[in-house]
């Protein structure tokens, strides 16, 4: 994985646990089914089978790939709307181009993150750039949907481009894990992502036999998703493999152990505890609000596709 790397000997180490700290045990482990998104790129539906209450404030997460495309095969999405939440697209390997109707956009590649607050309404596209469609290559990333509380559902849209080198890097107390903090805080170290809903999102790469034990806010939920390799999670060492999500019970610390080189996402946030009505690209509090979102999109209130817009590219030159 070519996401940002560093010599862990030079990085700050996570502090030791306090005697009164409680380890978060594993509540459940689920396996995400495989499917396709957008115009046909492969995904793992990471949250499938998990209750909305256990995921709150998160709504949806796809692991995109990991796939090695041949020339002409890379695919993304066409232009589509969103309202009422934030999309977080983290590219571990490969390239994705983004553009939206409020002027945001750029190339997401090798450890970079795009953080798009859809808020009151936005139209956007995510598509592999022309050179990747023509040449093929590795494609691997994650897209996470973070809910917004009712008071922020109609906040103005916002775009954040977080380059890989902007992430905050720390290591485990044994030096065997590289932790990239994208948003939120771990042991006093804060990532660059600016969030409406308080969350923490990190990507850890662990050497075989490494152990990662980190403090975690007691008022946050806690999820660990395995991207690659083999390892275990929780004080009882529950095995977890790629494509599986561990939901952890309340406590003060998260423990992860690697049985081989092991990559995981660690995420959690402060539950919003409001009604959620999720329909397609809209995440609102009621059916009436979703109907309003559809009508507003259809009447052009999300703004229009900009001139000279990105469009899905095919190797033969067609759109």
Beta strands, then each sheet from edge to edge (+ up, - down):
strand 1: 26-31
strand 2: 34-37
strand 3: 41-45
strand 4: 58-69
strand 5: 80-82
strand 6: 85-93
strand 7: 95-100
strand 8: 105-109
strand 9: 113-117
strand 10: 122-127
strand 11: 137-147
strand 12: 158-162
strand 13: 168-171
strand 14: 177-183
strand 15: 185-186
strand 16: 189-190
strand 17: 199-206
strand 18: 211-215
strand 19: 222-228
strand 20: 230-233
strand 21: 238-241
strand 22: 244-248
strand 23: 253-258
strand 24: 262-269
strand 25: 277-279
strand 26: 282-284
sheet 1: 1+ 22- 19+ 24- 17+ 14- 13+
sheet 2: 2+ 3- 4+ 11- 6+ 9- 12+
sheet 3: 5+ 10- 7+ 8-
sheet 4: 15+ 16-
sheet 5: 18+ 23- 20+ 21-
sheet 6: 25+ 26-
end
